[in-house]
Amino acid sequence: MPKAACRLRRRSCLKSFRDKRRDNRPPAKGRTEHARPQPETVPIRPEARQQRHETKPDDRSDPKPAPRILARREGILPTERLPVILEVAPNQDYALLDSGAGEKLEQYGPYRIVRPEGQAIWQKALPARDWDRADAIFTGDTDEEGIGRWRLPKVPLGETWPMKHDGIDYLGRFTSFRHVGVFPEQASHWDHMASLIAAANRPVKVLNLFGYTGLASLVAARAGAEVTHVDASKKAVGWARENQEMAGLGSKPIRWIVDDAVKFAEREERRGSRYDIILFDPPAYGRGPKGEVWQLFEDLPGLTDLCRAILTPKPVAIVLTAYSIRASFFAIHALMRDTFAGMGGTVESGELIIREQSAGRALSTSLFSRWVA
């Protein structure tokens, strides 16, 4: 790869050339690949990329608005709790069955699925015959945002299938970006949020930015909150609406909005709209529906400040999750404490992990920091 292209890839995808080579390296000498039957494929059209998976920046990008003017806030910093490790264990709806050699084997409802996993640098614990029983295998680019296809070694499968989280029905979905319509490690945040809504003993308004397919929004609505769900992808919001109907929560108060997260939050600030709980799960890089460009390290401080500005006078919590970034949770922890100076409460930060069923190893999926009043 030419050096100039490599530098561009590092800037836009936050993935180094060395990591890319590591992800794509061939098996070590003497290690054989187990033959699989010739598979069917799912010809999934590349979706209009969501803010979680977007095209890379180019010279045609719309000019960015002037950045929000930030200043360090006065006041006592919130108390802190770290590191906090939030763990998802195997259950009847989802399980990380095994991992290793750059892959992970998961159970999503009725299906066994194999996907790339760059952090799985150890060796697989289960024998090859267990991996060979997979119903779907993602192939193609091993980059987090890379486009690929699904191989179906057994029988052709539909693009969606029924799933369930804590009694909420929704659709799993084979997408061309290797994701499957849900991030199960977020269940720790969902359960925590539901308990906060129940404990409030009053009407609670929840804002879910970068909301994707809406599981967090459905959990909040079922718990009794009034929810505003925002995502830049019209397709993702359509999937979220499907999940709402499938869950039997069509009567719950959820506003589904296709918009750039930052622009929406700015308008809410001007309109005086306020929320008790805000969830935001931004990508490392993204585009809004009108070409708005998001770069996490540049834009996260301003959005975090915006989130504070649109809290109610008696807020409950703000939850930030960050995927696929070259940073420690200490970075977003310091950002959250500085942002919420003078508001009391506690900032707790750490990692979301999934506990493997086969050998009990922990697979880290993302960083998080949350402020709780």
N, C-alpha and C positions, 0 to 999 in steps of 0.2 A: 504494500500500500504506500503511495507517495506520502512524503512527510506532511505536505500541506493538507492533504485529505485527512491524514491521521489527526492533525491538530484540529481541523473542523469537527471531526467526529468526537474528539474529547470535549470540545466546547459544547456541542449540541446535545450529545447523549450522555455526558458525564461518565463515559466508559472508556477506559484507556485501551490503547492498542495491545498492551501486554495482557489485559484481561480478556480481550477479544480472542487473542491467540490461544490463551489458556482454555477458553470455552470451547474452541473448535479443534483442539489438538486431537490427533488420532489415538486409538487405544495403544497402550504400551505393548512392546514386543512380547510375544508369547501369550498375550491375552486374546482370546477369540471372541468374536461376536456370535451370539446365538441366533441361528437362522429363524426368521419369522415367515409365515405364509404371505404370499403376495396380497397386500391389503386393498380394501376399498379406500377411497378418499372422499372427504367432504369438501366440495368446491365452494368454499365460503368466499363471497365477495368482500374485499377489504372495506370495512365500515368507514363512514365519515368519521375521521379520528376524533376521539373524545379528548378532553383535557388530560386524561390519564395517558392516552396514547395519541400523539400528534405528529404531523410531519415536522421535519427539521427546519430551522429558520433559513430564510434566503433573503436576497436583496430586495424582493418585492414586498416584504413585510410592511404593514401599515406603521407609520411612526408612532412610538409609544407616547402616551400623555406624560406631562411633567410628573415626576415622582412626588409622592406625598412627603411633606416636610416633617421630619421626625426630630424629636429632641428627647433626651433622657428624662424620664418622669421623676418627680420628687416623691418622697414618701418612703415608708418602711417597705422593704421587699416582702413578698409572701414567704411563709415558711416553706421549706423544701423537703422533699422525700425522694431519694434516689440512691442507687438504681432500683427501679421497679420493673420486675419481669412479669408480664402478663402472659399466661400460658393457656393454649387451647389443647386439651387432651382429646384422644380419639373418642368418638361417640357414634351413635347409630346413623347420624346424618352425614358426617364427614370424618375421615381419618387419613393421616399421613401414614401409609402402610410401611414404607421403606424409602431410603434415599441413599445416594452415593454415586461416584463416578460421573458427577455433573448432571444427575437426573433425580427426579422424585416420582414415587409411585403413590397415588392418592385414590381414595374411595370417595366418590361424590354420589351419594344415593346409590342407585343400582350399578353404576359404572366404575370400573377401574381405569385410571387415566395416568399416562406417563407424560411428563413435561420436563423441559430443561430446568436445571437449578445449579447456577454457578457456584453457590456456597457449599454444595455437597461435595467437598473435596476428599471425603473418606470413602471407604469401600462399601458396597451394598451388603446388607446383612441377610436378606432373603435369597434363596436360590433362584437361578435363572427361570425355572419353571413358573415361579410366582409372577415374575415380571412378564413372562410370555402370555399370561392370562389377561393382559390388558385389553380393554375394549376400545381404547382410543389412544393414539400416540401423536403428540405434536411434533412436526418436523419443520425444518427450514431454519431461519435465522435464530440463533440462540440469544440474541440481544433481547432485553426486556421488552423493547418496543418493536421487535422485528416481525415482519409479516411471514407467515408460514402456512402450512396445511395440516390437516388431521388425517392420519392413517387409521383405518379401521380394520384390524387384522381378522376379526371374526365375522361380523355381519354388518351391512349398512345400518347406520343410525341416523335419526333425525337431527336437526340442528339444535333442538331443545329437548329437555327431559324434566320431569317433576322432581323437585327437591323440597326440603323442609328444614326450617330452623326454629327450634323451640315452639313448634306448633304452627308456625307461619309458613304456608305453602308459597313456593316461588319456582321460577324456571332456571335450571342450569342451562348454559348455552355455549356451544362451541364457537368461539370467535377466531378471526384470523390473526389475532395478536396474542395467542396462547392462553388468554384469560378465559374463565368459564362462567362469568356473570356474577361471581361472588368472591369475596375475600374472607375466608372463614376465620382468620386470625382476628378480625375485627369484632368477633362475637364478645370478647372481653369488654370492649367499649360499649357495645349495645346493651349488655346486661347491666353495666354500671349506670348507663344513661337511664334505663328503664327504672332502676331503683331510685335514682335522684328525682325523676318525675313523680313517682309514687309518693316519695317522702315529702315533696313540696306541699302537698295538701292544698293546692290552688291551681288555677289555669296556668299552663306553661307553654311558651312559644319556643319552637325549635327551628333553627336555620341549619340546613345541611348543604354546605357548599362542596362542589365537586362530587355530587351525590351518586353518580354512576347508576346502578340498577335499583337503588332505593331500599335495600334491606334495612339500613339504619332508620330511614324515614318511616318504614312500616312498623318497626319495633317501637319507635317513639309515638306514632299515632295510636297503636294498640294500647300503649301505656297511658293514653289520655291526653297527649300533647296536641297542640295545633302546629302543623309542620309546613315549612316552606323548603322545597327541594329544588336545588339549582345545579344544572350541568350544562356545559357548552354544547354537548352532542344531542341533537334532536332524536337520534336513534336510541341513545341510552335512556333518555327520558321516556321514549315510547316503550322500551323494555320495562322501565320502572312502573309505568301505568299498567302494563300487562301483569306484573307481579302483584300490584294492588288488587286487581280483579281476582286473580287466582287465589290470593290470600283471603278473599271475602271481606276486604276492608274498604270497599268502594264508598261506603258512607262516611268514612273518617275524613276529617278536615286536613287535606294535603293539597298545597298549591304546587303544581309541577311547572317549572320555569326553565326555558332554554335561554341561557344568557352566559356571558362572561362573568366569572365569580367576582372579580374585582370591581367591574363596572356596576354590577348589581348591588354590591355592598356600598359603593359610593352613593348610589341613588337612594338606598335605604337610609343612609346617614342624612342626606339632604331632606328626605321626606319625614324624618323623625320616627321611622319605624324601628322598633326595638325588640330584642329577643332575650330569652332567659338562658337558653343553651345554644351554643354554636359548635358545629362540627365542621372541620375543614381538613381535607385529605388531598392536598395538592400534588401534582406530578413534579418531577424534576424540570420538565419542559413541556409546554403546551401552547395551543392556540385556541382563542375564543371563536365564536361563530362568525365574527366579522374580521377575522385575521388578527385579533389582539394577541400579543405575544406574552407568554408567561415564562420567566426564568426564576427558579425557586430562590437561589441565593440573592438575587437582586430584588425580588418582589415580595418575598415572605415577610420581611419586617414591616412593610407598609400595610399588607393585608392583616397581619396580626394586630397592628394598631387600629385598623378599621374595625376589626371585630370587637375590640374593647369599646370603641365609640358607639357601636350599635347594640350594646347590652342594656337591659332594663336597669332601673335603679336598684333592684334586688335580684341580681343575676344568680344563676345556679352553677354553670360550668362552661368552659371552653375546652375542646379536645382537638389537638393537632396531631396528625399522623404524617410521616414523611417516608416515602419509598425511594429506593434506587438512588441514593445520594451518597457522595463521598464525605461523610461527616459523622461525628459522634452525637449521641443524644445530649451530651453536655452543651452543644451549640444551641439547639432549640430550647433546652432547659433555661439557659441564660437569657435567651430572647424572651421567653414567656415570663420569667421573673421580673425582668426590667419593664416589660409592657404592663404588667399588673401591679407595679409598685403603688402603694397607697390604697389598695383595694382589699387588703387582708387575704384570708384564704390560704390555700396551699398549692404549690406547683409540684407535681410528681411526674417524673420522667424516666424513660427506660426503653425497653424493647418489647415488641410483640413476638412471641415464639409459638411454634407448633411442636408438640411433643410427638416424636415418632413412635409408632406402635411396635416395630420389629426389635429395635435395640435401645429404645428409650433416649435417643439423641435429640437434642433441641435444635430446630431449624429456625434461625432468626429471619423474620420477614420484613420488619420495618421498625423505625424509631417512632416514639411518641412523646408528647408532653401535654399535660392537661392541668388547667387551673380549676380548682373547686372552691367555691366560696365557703 
